[in-house]
Amino acid sequence: MRGLRIFGVGTAALVTAALLVAPGASAQEGAQRDERPTAIVSLGDSAISGEGAGNYEPGTRGENGNWCHRSANALVHRTAVADRTINLACSGADSANVSLADTTHYTEGSQARRLIDVARQYRVTTVLVQVGANDDPAFADTMLDCIEAWFNPFGSGCRSRLQTEWPRRLAAMAPKVETAVNDVRSAMTQAGYAAGSYNLVLTSYASPLTERMDEVLHGPQGCPFKIGDARYGRTVAVPQLSEVLRGVATRTGVKFLDFSRGTEGHEACSGYNNPSTEWQNRVTVDPWAWVTGGLDAIGIHMAQESFHPNARGHGQLGRCVTEFVASGRGSAACVVGADGNLHAV
């Protein structure tokens, strides 16, 4: 994994920073004098930390209570836009954990505060932020509620309640994500970066499910959801979440990359009895989590990889991020092209 040793600011970096703000020096001259390695940094929750993609960094696999599950296969490490790729995201993080607030999550403090140190050591050219699902939407709990509804063959499913609740949850989430995004920008300012000297990109989330799965066997195949609930999630809930995050990006003046269709046709159980074509995990239970996490692993941590992008999915999302950053556009959507790969369009 590249660029993960983060230390205090070295003398050379301090001299470089001084040159960048020296009176009379133009921004172009400053950039030419800055010899620090370039870096792209990701902040956020499980969907961007690499949860579900395996090969997690030592120390984030449950050791001493740290379940951040930062993966060497995470999408930031599959980009090709900078010399270094640095992942500060943590599974289960909410907007407060990304912000500059004095919070602790899985033993780790504010991601934005850590970004300040990274941005002083490297010349950060792109910051990716993916957060919000663990705020009021409570995405993981919602998935569990929908699984519970599947076990009731006579019930109407989880969508009947969500159709009313979901928009309210998204509205409550939006200002929290705005605070986090503004704090990330503030962190970069504190590290000496001028507005417009780097890309700040807010992303949405890819739908983990589809209604296009085996109508009879999808439950035993690892997707215990009512078909109607899965359809509602893919066609309504996830797109609505994406549009609210797009609004956050607009109000905060940052770039936006829509992931909502990023795994379309490759969602969990879309391959029926062949998961090799899928970019999202089905129900995944890791009985060996207790080896690194001890007794703390028993329960939710053994299944926390479920319904997250796998290594193939992260590879495709990283490809789309690379295209988007290279394009210089302010917004785009990741969509599967005729070649079977994900593209920023």
MARMI-407994 format. One record per residue: residue number from 1; residue in three letters; z, y, x of N, C-alpha, C in turn. Coordinates in steps of 0.02 Angstrom, whole numbers, plus 50000, padded with zeros to 5 digits. Layout:
# MARMI-407994
- num  residu  n_zz  n_yy  n_xx  ca_zz  ca_yy  ca_xx  c_zz  c_yy  c_xx
- NUM  ALA  Z  Y  X  Z  Y  X  Z  Y  X
...
This chain:
# MARMI-407994
- num  residu  n_zz  n_yy  n_xx  ca_zz  ca_yy  ca_xx  c_zz  c_yy  c_xx
- 1  MET  50000  49941  50042  50000  50000  50000  50000  50062  50044
- 2  ARG  49958  50109  50028  49948  50167  50072  49995  50224  50053
- 3  GLY  50020  50258  50104  50052  50322  50093  50118  50320  50058
- 4  LEU  50159  50268  50068  50221  50263  50030  50283  50280  50071
- 5  ARG  50276  50296  50135  50334  50315  50175  50343  50391  50168
- 6  ILE  50395  50411  50133  50406  50481  50116  50468  50505  50152
- 7  PHE  50460  50551  50199  50515  50577  50237  50519  50653  50228
- 8  GLY  50566  50684  50264  50572  50757  50262  50512  50789  50293
- 9  VAL  50507  50855  50286  50449  50892  50312  50452  50894  50387
- 10  GLY  50398  50875  50419  50394  50878  50492  50378  50947  50516
- 11  THR  50388  50958  50580  50374  51024  50609  50302  51044  50599
- 12  ALA  50256  50996  50609  50185  51012  50602  50170  51034  50531
- 13  ALA  50200  51000  50481  50188  51019  50412  50214  51088  50396
- 14  LEU  50272  51105  50425  50300  51171  50414  50255  51226  50443
- 15  VAL  50230  51212  50503  50185  51261  50535  50122  51269  50492
- 16  THR  50097  51212  50467  50037  51215  50425  50050  51255  50362
- 17  ALA  50108  51243  50330  50125  51280  50269  50128  51355  50284
- 18  ALA  50156  51373  50341  50160  51443  50360  50090  51473  50367
- 19  LEU  50044  51434  50396  49976  51458  50403  49943  51470  50336
- 20  LEU  49960  51425  50287  49929  51430  50221  49947  51495  50186
- 21  VAL  50006  51521  50200  50027  51581  50165  50028  51642  50211
- 22  ALA  49998  51635  50270  49998  51690  50317  49959  51749  50288
- 23  PRO  49984  51810  50298  49949  51869  50271  49878  51872  50299
- 24  GLY  49831  51885  50254  49762  51894  50274  49722  51830  50276
- 25  ALA  49755  51773  50270  49719  51709  50272  49693  51693  50203
- 26  SER  49629  51678  50198  49599  51661  50134  49618  51589  50116
- 27  ALA  49610  51571  50052  49627  51503  50030  49583  51453  50066
- 28  GLN  49519  51471  50077  49473  51424  50110  49494  51414  50182
- 29  GLU  49512  51468  50216  49534  51462  50286  49597  51420  50290
- 30  GLY  49643  51431  50240  49705  51392  50241  49692  51318  50233
- 31  ALA  49646  51301  50187  49629  51230  50176  49599  51200  50238
- 32  GLN  49558  51239  50274  49528  51213  50335  49580  51200  50389
- 33  ARG  49633  51241  50390  49685  51234  50441  49736  51179  50424
- 34  ASP  49739  51160  50361  49787  51109  50339  49762  51040  50359
- 35  GLU  49793  51013  50410  49770  50949  50437  49811  50890  50410
- 36  ARG  49854  50902  50361  49892  50847  50332  49845  50799  50295
- 37  PRO  49862  50735  50293  49822  50688  50253  49823  50709  50180
- 38  THR  49767  50702  50146  49765  50717  50075  49798  50660  50036
- 39  ALA  49820  50675  49976  49854  50624  49935  49842  50635  49862
- 40  ILE  49841  50581  49825  49843  50581  49752  49909  50549  49732
- 41  VAL  49944  50579  49685  50011  50557  49666  50014  50543  49591
- 42  SER  50045  50488  49572  50053  50471  49501  50126  50476  49481
- 43  LEU  50139  50504  49422  50205  50509  49393  50201  50484  49321
- 44  GLY  50256  50455  49297  50256  50433  49228  50294  50369  49217
- 45  ASP  50270  50329  49170  50306  50270  49146  50271  50205  49166
- 46  SER  50286  50151  49130  50262  50085  49148  50186  50079  49149
- 47  ALA  50153  50116  49104  50080  50109  49099  50044  50132  49161
- 48  ILE  50077  50175  49201  50046  50199  49262  50083  50175  49325
- 49  SER  50144  50151  49316  50181  50124  49374  50150  50060  49399
- 50  GLY  50115  50025  49353  50085  49961  49371  50120  49902  49339
- 51  GLU  50164  49916  49292  50196  49863  49254  50144  49816  49226
- 52  GLY  50151  49751  49240  50103  49703  49216  50048  49685  49266
- 53  ALA  50044  49724  49320  49991  49712  49370  50015  49671  49428
- 54  GLY  50080  49654  49430  50106  49611  49483  50111  49644  49550
- 55  ASN  50134  49606  49599  50140  49630  49669  50179  49695  49672
- 56  TYR  50241  49693  49648  50282  49753  49645  50315  49770  49711
- 57  GLU  50324  49834  49723  50357  49856  49784  50427  49826  49788
- 58  PRO  50447  49801  49846  50516  49780  49856  50563  49838  49840
- 59  GLY  50617  49822  49805  50664  49873  49785  50653  49898  49714
- 60  THR  50595  49879  49683  50581  49899  49614  50573  49838  49569
- 61  ARG  50595  49780  49593  50587  49718  49556  50652  49695  49524
- 62  GLY  50698  49741  49514  50762  49725  49484  50820  49727  49533
- 63  GLU  50804  49735  49598  50857  49737  49648  50903  49797  49634
- 64  ASN  50968  49783  49631  51019  49835  49620  51005  49876  49557
- 65  GLY  50972  49846  49508  50961  49880  49444  50898  49922  49441
- 66  ASN  50855  49918  49492  50793  49957  49491  50736  49913  49465
- 67  TRP  50715  49927  49402  50661  49889  49370  50598  49931  49362
- 68  CYS  50586  49977  49408  50529  50023  49402  50462  49986  49405
- 69  HIS  50461  49927  49437  50399  49887  49440  50339  49929  49461
- 70  ARG  50344  49960  49519  50286  49996  49547  50243  49945  49584
- 71  SER  50181  49941  49562  50136  49888  49587  50087  49913  49639
- 72  ALA  50074  49870  49688  50021  49885  49737  49953  49886  49704
- 73  ASN  49948  49858  49642  49886  49858  49605  49881  49915  49554
- 74  ALA  49931  49960  49553  49931  50015  49504  49868  50057  49511
- 75  LEU  49848  50088  49456  49783  50123  49455  49777  50176  49508
- 76  VAL  49832  50211  49526  49827  50263  49577  49804  50234  49643
- 77  HIS  49823  50171  49657  49803  50139  49720  49732  50111  49716
- 78  ARG  49701  50116  49658  49632  50093  49650  49584  50152  49645
- 79  THR  49608  50211  49662  49565  50270  49663  49537  50280  49733
- 80  ALA  49487  50323  49737  49456  50339  49802  49444  50414  49805
- 81  VAL  49498  50453  49799  49491  50525  49798  49532  50560  49853
- 82  ALA  49573  50522  49890  49616  50553  49941  49632  50502  49995
- 83  ASP  49660  50527  50051  49678  50483  50106  49736  50437  50088
- 84  ARG  49782  50461  50049  49842  50423  50031  49849  50419  49955
- 85  THR  49877  50364  49932  49892  50355  49861  49967  50342  49855
- 86  ILE  50001  50382  49814  50074  50379  49810  50094  50373  49737
- 87  ASN  50136  50323  49724  50157  50307  49656  50231  50322  49647
- 88  LEU  50247  50372  49607  50317  50390  49593  50338  50368  49523
- 89  ALA  50292  50337  49485  50306  50319  49416  50356  50261  49412
- 90  CYS  50388  50254  49355  50439  50203  49346  50436  50176  49275
- 91  SER  50436  50111  49269  50435  50079  49204  50493  50103  49161
- 92  GLY  50478  50120  49099  50531  50142  49053  50547  50216  49056
- 93  ALA  50515  50253  49100  50531  50324  49107  50509  50363  49045
- 94  ASP  50547  50415  49029  50527  50461  48976  50512  50529  49006
- 95  SER  50498  50578  48964  50478  50644  48989  50532  50676  49031
- 96  ALA  50595  50667  49012  50650  50697  49050  50653  50669  49121
- 97  ASN  50637  50605  49129  50638  50574  49195  50583  50600  49239
- 98  VAL  50528  50622  49209  50473  50651  49248  50487  50724  49265
- 99  SER  50523  50758  49222  50536  50830  49229  50583  50844  49288
- 100  LEU  50601  50907  49296  50648  50927  49348  50720  50920  49327
- 101  ALA  50732  50891  49270  50801  50883  49244  50841  50837  49289
- 102  ASP  50906  50845  49286  50952  50805  49326  50966  50739  49289
- 103  THR  50918  50693  49294  50924  50629  49258  50919  50572  49308
- 104  THR  50941  50513  49286  50934  50453  49326  50908  50397  49281
- 105  HIS  50858  50362  49305  50829  50306  49268  50817  50249  49316
- 106  TYR  50846  50191  49300  50841  50133  49345  50859  50152  49417
- 107  THR  50911  50189  49425  50940  50212  49489  50902  50270  49521
- 108  GLU  50844  50290  49494  50803  50342  49526  50810  50409  49489
- 109  GLY  50807  50463  49527  50812  50530  49499  50744  50557  49477
- 110  SER  50743  50622  49466  50684  50657  49441  50621  50643  49482
- 111  GLN  50568  50625  49448  50504  50613  49483  50474  50679  49508
- 112  ALA  50482  50733  49469  50455  50798  49490  50490  50822  49553
- 113  ARG  50554  50810  49559  50590  50831  49619  50566  50792  49680
- 114  ARG  50551  50728  49670  50525  50688  49725  50454  50711  49744
- 115  LEU  50418  50735  49694  50350  50761  49706  50352  50820  49755
- 116  ILE  50403  50861  49751  50408  50919  49796  50407  50895  49869
- 117  ASP  50446  50844  49884  50449  50818  49953  50381  50789  49974
- 118  VAL  50350  50752  49928  50285  50722  49943  50233  50776  49956
- 119  ALA  50233  50828  49913  50183  50881  49919  50193  50923  49981
- 120  ARG  50251  50922  50010  50262  50957  50073  50240  50915  50133
- 121  GLN  50244  50849  50125  50225  50805  50181  50149  50795  50183
- 122  TYR  50118  50791  50124  50046  50780  50119  50012  50840  50085
- 123  ARG  49947  50844  50091  49909  50894  50054  49886  50861  49989
- 124  VAL  49925  50870  49937  49911  50837  49874  49852  50872  49839
- 125  THR  49802  50833  49824  49742  50860  49792  49739  50843  49718
- 126  THR  49775  50790  49698  49774  50770  49628  49842  50742  49608
- 127  VAL  49867  50763  49550  49929  50736  49522  49911  50707  49453
- 128  LEU  49927  50643  49443  49916  50610  49379  49982  50603  49342
- 129  VAL  49983  50621  49279  50044  50614  49238  50027  50575  49175
- 130  GLN  50064  50522  49163  50057  50483  49101  50127  50470  49074
- 131  VAL  50145  50505  49021  50213  50500  48995  50213  50519  48922
- 132  GLY  50265  50499  48886  50272  50516  48816  50285  50456  48772
- 133  ALA  50259  50398  48790  50265  50338  48748  50338  50316  48740
- 134  ASN  50380  50330  48790  50450  50310  48786  50495  50364  48757
- 135  ASP  50465  50419  48736  50504  50470  48701  50507  50450  48627
- 136  ASP  50497  50495  48582  50504  50480  48511  50459  50424  48485
- 137  PRO  50399  50414  48512  50359  50358  48488  50391  50289  48499
- 138  ALA  50435  50284  48550  50470  50222  48565  50422  50163  48562
- 139  PHE  50370  50167  48602  50315  50120  48598  50338  50047  48604
- 140  ALA  50382  50033  48653  50404  49964  48663  50442  49938  48603
- 141  ASP  50488  49978  48576  50526  49957  48517  50480  49948  48457
- 142  THR  50430  49991  48452  50383  49986  48397  50344  49921  48401
- 143  MET  50324  49901  48461  50289  49837  48469  50334  49780  48448
- 144  LEU  50398  49783  48466  50445  49730  48446  50453  49728  48371
- 145  ASP  50455  49787  48339  50460  49788  48266  50399  49755  48234
- 146  CYS  50341  49767  48263  50280  49738  48235  50277  49662  48246
- 147  ILE  50305  49640  48303  50309  49568  48315  50355  49536  48263
- 148  GLU  50412  49569  48250  50459  49544  48200  50425  49539  48132
- 149  ALA  50383  49588  48116  50348  49588  48052  50300  49529  48047
- 150  TRP  50273  49507  48103  50226  49451  48102  50260  49387  48077
- 151  PHE  50325  49380  48091  50361  49320  48072  50375  49317  47996
- 152  ASN  50362  49372  47962  50370  49373  47889  50301  49368  47856
- 153  PRO  50281  49309  47836  50212  49300  47810  50200  49337  47744
- 154  PHE  50253  49358  47710  50245  49389  47645  50253  49465  47649
- 155  GLY  50270  49491  47708  50280  49563  47716  50215  49601  47725
- 156  SER  50219  49666  47719  50159  49708  47725  50145  49727  47797
- 157  GLY  50188  49709  47843  50177  49726  47913  50211  49791  47931
- 158  CYS  50207  49809  47995  50241  49869  48020  50202  49933  48004
- 159  ARG  50137  49927  47990  50096  49987  47982  50114  50027  47920
- 160  SER  50141  49995  47868  50157  50031  47807  50210  50084  47820
- 161  ARG  50258  50069  47863  50310  50118  47880  50284  50166  47933
- 162  LEU  50246  50141  47981  50222  50184  48036  50174  50239  48012
- 163  GLN  50136  50224  47960  50088  50274  47936  50122  50340  47918
- 164  THR  50184  50336  47897  50222  50396  47881  50261  50422  47942
- 165  GLU  50291  50376  47979  50335  50395  48034  50298  50417  48097
- 166  TRP  50242  50386  48111  50208  50396  48175  50190  50469  48188
- 167  PRO  50158  50504  48141  50142  50575  48154  50203  50617  48168
- 168  ARG  50259  50603  48134  50320  50641  48146  50347  50627  48216
- 169  ARG  50344  50565  48237  50367  50548  48304  50325  50583  48358
- 170  LEU  50260  50585  48347  50216  50617  48395  50230  50692  48399
- 171  ALA  50243  50722  48342  50257  50794  48342  50322  50808  48380
- 172  ALA  50371  50764  48374  50434  50773  48410  50426  50761  48485
- 173  MET  50380  50718  48502  50367  50702  48573  50334  50759  48610
- 174  ALA  50287  50793  48578  50243  50841  48612  50280  50893  48654
- 175  PRO  50331  50928  48628  50364  50979  48670  50399  50949  48731
- 176  LYS  50421  50888  48726  50453  50855  48783  50403  50842  48839
- 177  VAL  50344  50820  48820  50292  50809  48870  50270  50876  48900
- 178  GLU  50266  50928  48858  50249  50994  48884  50298  51016  48937
- 179  THR  50362  51006  48924  50413  51025  48974  50402  50987  49039
- 180  ALA  50388  50922  49034  50377  50881  49094  50316  50906  49133
- 181  VAL  50261  50919  49098  50201  50943  49132  50213  51010  49165
- 182  ASN  50246  51055  49131  50261  51120  49160  50307  51113  49221
- 183  ASP  50353  51065  49218  50398  51054  49275  50360  51025  49335
- 184  VAL  50310  50983  49321  50269  50957  49376  50231  51013  49410
- 185  ARG  50205  51059  49370  50171  51117  49398  50221  51159  49439
- 186  SER  50281  51168  49412  50332  51207  49448  50350  51173  49514
- 187  ALA  50353  51107  49514  50368  51070  49576  50315  51084  49628
- 188  MET  50252  51084  49608  50198  51098  49655  50202  51170  49680
- 189  THR  50221  51216  49637  50230  51286  49658  50286  51291  49710
- 190  GLN  50341  51256  49697  50396  51256  49744  50376  51226  49812
- 191  ALA  50328  51181  49810  50304  51151  49872  50252  51194  49908
- 192  GLY  50236  51252  49879  50191  51299  49912  50119  51297  49890
- 193  TYR  50105  51267  49832  50036  51260  49808  50019  51315  49759
- 194  ALA  49962  51345  49767  49938  51396  49720  49906  51362  49660
- 195  ALA  49909  51395  49603  49876  51368  49543  49801  51360  49557
- 196  GLY  49774  51304  49537  49703  51291  49548  49686  51260  49615
- 197  SER  49736  51251  49658  49722  51221  49723  49726  51145  49722
- 198  TYR  49742  51117  49664  49746  51044  49657  49730  51027  49584
- 199  ASN  49715  50964  49572  49702  50940  49504  49767  50915  49473
- 200  LEU  49785  50940  49415  49841  50914  49377  49813  50883  49313
- 201  VAL  49818  50817  49308  49785  50779  49254  49837  50743  49211
- 202  LEU  49835  50757  49147  49875  50719  49099  49830  50667  49067
- 203  THR  49854  50605  49065  49815  50551  49034  49849  50527  48970
- 204  SER  49811  50495  48928  49840  50462  48869  49847  50387  48885
- 205  TYR  49849  50346  48834  49864  50274  48843  49808  50231  48815
- 206  ALA  49796  50174  48847  49746  50127  48822  49778  50081  48769
- 207  SER  49740  50064  48719  49766  50020  48666  49776  49950  48694
- 208  PRO  49836  49921  48688  49847  49854  48714  49820  49799  48668
- 209  LEU  49808  49816  48605  49790  49766  48555  49724  49781  48521
- 210  THR  49697  49731  48489  49638  49738  48447  49644  49690  48388
- 211  GLU  49612  49707  48333  49610  49661  48276  49556  49608  48287
- 212  ARG  49515  49616  48338  49461  49569  48352  49486  49512  48395
- 213  MET  49527  49470  48363  49554  49411  48397  49554  49353  48347
- 214  ASP  49570  49294  48371  49569  49235  48329  49615  49245  48268
- 215  GLU  49587  49245  48209  49625  49261  48149  49681  49211  48135
- 216  VAL  49673  49150  48160  49723  49098  48146  49769  49087  48206
- 217  LEU  49741  49084  48265  49779  49064  48324  49803  49121  48368
- 218  HIS  49792  49184  48349  49810  49239  48393  49885  49242  48409
- 219  GLY  49926  49220  48362  49998  49220  48375  50017  49172  48431
- 220  PRO  50000  49108  48423  50014  49060  48477  49978  49077  48542
- 221  GLN  49922  49114  48538  49885  49133  48598  49919  49191  48635
- 222  GLY  49971  49219  48607  50009  49271  48642  50007  49340  48612
- 223  CYS  49981  49345  48549  49979  49410  48515  50006  49403  48444
- 224  PRO  50071  49396  48437  50101  49385  48370  50105  49450  48330
- 225  PHE  50048  49474  48306  50044  49534  48266  50000  49519  48206
- 226  LYS  50015  49550  48150  49971  49545  48092  49905  49580  48109
- 227  ILE  49850  49552  48087  49784  49580  48103  49780  49653  48081
- 228  GLY  49806  49668  48021  49805  49736  47996  49845  49784  48039
- 229  ASP  49902  49761  48066  49943  49802  48110  49906  49816  48175
- 230  ALA  49873  49764  48202  49836  49773  48264  49779  49822  48254
- 231  ARG  49745  49818  48197  49690  49865  48182  49717  49936  48176
- 232  TYR  49773  49945  48142  49804  50011  48136  49822  50039  48204
- 233  GLY  49849  49997  48247  49868  50021  48314  49808  50044  48353
- 234  ARG  49754  50005  48353  49695  50022  48393  49656  50081  48365
- 235  THR  49649  50084  48299  49605  50134  48270  49640  50197  48246
- 236  VAL  49706  50194  48238  49743  50252  48212  49798  50275  48259
- 237  ALA  49847  50231  48272  49907  50251  48309  49891  50274  48380
- 238  VAL  49854  50234  48417  49838  50253  48486  49793  50314  48490
- 239  PRO  49740  50320  48449  49701  50382  48450  49741  50443  48430
- 240  GLN  49787  50437  48382  49829  50494  48364  49873  50515  48422
- 241  LEU  49902  50467  48457  49942  50482  48517  49900  50518  48568
- 242  SER  49839  50496  48577  49794  50527  48626  49779  50599  48608
- 243  GLU  49767  50612  48543  49750  50680  48522  49809  50727  48530
- 244  VAL  49870  50703  48518  49929  50745  48528  49937  50761  48602
- 245  LEU  49925  50713  48645  49929  50726  48717  49873  50773  48740
- 246  ARG  49815  50768  48709  49761  50815  48724  49784  50886  48707
- 247  GLY  49818  50893  48651  49845  50959  48633  49894  50985  48684
- 248  VAL  49936  50941  48710  49983  50960  48763  49945  50986  48824
- 249  ALA  49893  50949  48843  49853  50969  48901  49822  51038  48890
- 250  THR  49797  51050  48830  49767  51115  48814  49818  51171  48819
- 251  ARG  49876  51160  48790  49927  51213  48789  49957  51227  48857
- 252  THR  49958  51176  48900  49987  51186  48967  49934  51203  49019
- 253  GLY  49870  51201  48998  49816  51220  49044  49802  51170  49098
- 254  VAL  49811  51104  49084  49796  51053  49134  49736  51012  49110
- 255  LYS  49710  50971  49154  49654  50928  49137  49679  50868  49096
- 256  PHE  49633  50839  49058  49651  50784  49014  49601  50727  49020
- 257  LEU  49628  50666  49028  49586  50606  49032  49609  50557  48978
- 258  ASP  49565  50543  48931  49580  50502  48873  49571  50428  48890
- 259  PHE  49626  50391  48890  49625  50319  48904  49622  50277  48841
- 260  SER  49622  50308  48782  49633  50270  48720  49583  50213  48710
- 261  ARG  49521  50221  48736  49471  50168  48731  49460  50134  48798
- 262  GLY  49506  50144  48844  49497  50121  48912  49493  50045  48920
- 263  THR  49524  50008  48875  49520  49935  48880  49484  49905  48819
- 264  GLU  49443  49945  48787  49408  49922  48727  49364  49861  48742
- 265  GLY  49373  49810  48700  49337  49747  48711  49371  49702  48761
- 266  HIS  49424  49727  48792  49460  49687  48842  49535  49688  48829
- 267  GLU  49555  49703  48766  49626  49705  48749  49655  49635  48750
- 268  ALA  49721  49632  48745  49755  49567  48742  49728  49526  48684
- 269  CYS  49713  49463  48698  49689  49413  48650  49618  49425  48626
- 270  SER  49584  49476  48653  49514  49486  48635  49470  49430  48661
- 271  GLY  49494  49394  48712  49456  49338  48739  49471  49273  48705
- 272  TYR  49507  49275  48649  49526  49216  48611  49564  49168  48656
- 273  ASN  49538  49108  48670  49576  49061  48711  49561  49069  48786
- 274  ASN  49523  49123  48804  49507  49135  48875  49528  49206  48894
- 275  PRO  49587  49213  48925  49612  49280  48942  49581  49310  49005
- 276  SER  49535  49275  49037  49508  49299  49101  49467  49363  49093
- 277  THR  49443  49377  49033  49403  49437  49022  49446  49497  49001
- 278  GLU  49511  49487  48994  49555  49539  48967  49584  49584  49021
- 279  TRP  49594  49647  49003  49623  49697  49048  49693  49716  49027
- 280  GLN  49718  49685  48974  49787  49695  48951  49822  49628  48948
- 281  ASN  49886  49627  48964  49925  49565  48960  49942  49547  48889
- 282  ARG  49944  49483  48876  49972  49457  48814  50048  49454  48823
- 283  VAL  50084  49423  48776  50155  49411  48787  50162  49375  48854
- 284  THR  50201  49405  48899  50209  49379  48967  50283  49372  48982
- 285  VAL  50304  49312  48998  50374  49300  49015  50377  49277  49087
- 286  ASP  50417  49312  49127  50425  49296  49197  50495  49266  49208
- 287  PRO  50501  49199  49207  50567  49168  49214  50597  49177  49284
- 288  TRP  50555  49199  49331  50579  49208  49399  50605  49278  49413
- 289  ALA  50605  49320  49362  50631  49388  49371  50703  49387  49395
- 290  TRP  50739  49335  49377  50810  49331  49396  50818  49322  49471
- 291  VAL  50765  49300  49507  50771  49290  49579  50786  49356  49614
- 292  THR  50753  49410  49593  50765  49476  49623  50814  49517  49581
- 293  GLY  50813  49507  49515  50854  49549  49471  50920  49519  49450
- 294  GLY  50931  49455  49466  50994  49423  49448  51001  49416  49373
- 295  LEU  51063  49412  49350  51077  49402  49279  51053  49460  49237
- 296  ASP  51044  49518  49268  51019  49577  49232  50949  49565  49204
- 297  ALA  50914  49517  49233  50845  49503  49212  50842  49466  49146
- 298  ILE  50896  49432  49128  50895  49392  49067  50888  49438  49006
- 299  GLY  50835  49427  48968  50822  49470  48910  50757  49508  48919
- 300  ILE  50758  49572  48904  50697  49612  48901  50660  49615  48968
- 301  HIS  50697  49614  49023  50663  49620  49088  50619  49560  49104
- 302  MET  50633  49503  49075  50591  49445  49086  50524  49451  49051
- 303  ALA  50520  49496  49001  50458  49502  48963  50429  49572  48966
- 304  GLN  50453  49614  49012  50432  49684  49011  50360  49694  49035
- 305  GLU  50328  49642  49062  50258  49648  49082  50210  49642  49022
- 306  SER  50236  49620  48965  50194  49609  48906  50159  49672  48883
- 307  PHE  50096  49665  48863  50056  49718  48833  50052  49781  48876
- 308  HIS  50041  49769  48940  50026  49821  48989  49962  49803  49025
- 309  PRO  49925  49851  49050  49864  49834  49088  49879  49788  49147
- 310  ASN  49837  49738  49156  49845  49693  49213  49809  49722  49274
- 311  ALA  49805  49685  49327  49774  49711  49388  49701  49728  49377
- 312  ARG  49665  49689  49336  49595  49704  49321  49591  49770  49283
- 313  GLY  49636  49780  49235  49636  49842  49197  49651  49902  49240
- 314  HIS  49699  49896  49285  49715  49952  49329  49657  49968  49375
- 315  GLY  49621  49916  49397  49563  49928  49439  49511  49970  49403
- 316  GLN  49500  49954  49340  49450  49991  49301  49474  50062  49285
- 317  LEU  49538  50070  49269  49564  50137  49255  49562  50180  49318
- 318  GLY  49577  50150  49375  49572  50187  49438  49501  50209  49452
- 319  ARG  49454  50167  49435  49383  50184  49444  49366  50245  49401
- 320  CYS  49391  50246  49339  49376  50301  49294  49408  50366  49319
- 321  VAL  49469  50361  49344  49503  50421  49372  49462  50449  49430
- 322  THR  49437  50405  49473  49396  50427  49530  49335  50466  49506
- 323  GLU  49300  50439  49456  49241  50473  49429  49260  50541  49399
- 324  PHE  49315  50541  49363  49336  50603  49329  49352  50658  49379
- 325  VAL  49392  50642  49429  49411  50691  49479  49349  50717  49516
- 326  ALA  49304  50671  49533  49243  50691  49569  49199  50736  49527
- 327  SER  49202  50728  49462  49158  50766  49417  49178  50840  49413
- 328  GLY  49242  50854  49424  49266  50923  49419  49275  50946  49347
- 329  ARG  49264  50902  49298  49270  50923  49228  49342  50932  49208
- 330  GLY  49352  50967  49152  49419  50979  49128  49445  50925  49081
- 331  SER  49399  50885  49053  49420  50831  49009  49364  50779  49005
- 332  ALA  49384  50718  48991  49337  50662  48983  49373  50604  48952
- 333  ALA  49335  50553  48933  49363  50492  48906  49339  50433  48947
- 334  CYS  49382  50384  48958  49363  50323  48994  49334  50273  48944
- 335  VAL  49271  50257  48953  49236  50213  48906  49197  50160  48945
- 336  VAL  49196  50099  48920  49159  50045  48953  49085  50058  48946
- 337  GLY  49049  50056  49003  48977  50069  49003  48936  50006  48997
- 338  ALA  48870  50014  48999  48825  49956  48992  48833  49907  49049
- 339  ASP  48859  49931  49107  48869  49887  49164  48934  49848  49160
- 340  GLY  48972  49858  49106  49035  49822  49098  49094  49854  49132
- 341  ASN  49083  49910  49166  49136  49946  49201  49157  50009  49162
- 342  LEU  49215  50035  49179  49241  50093  49146  49214  50157  49179
- 343  HIS  49193  50204  49138  49165  50266  49164  49196  50326  49128
- 344  ALA  49201  50382  49163  49225  50445  49134  49168  50481  49101
- 345  VAL  49169  50486  49034  49113  50517  48998  49140  50571  48951
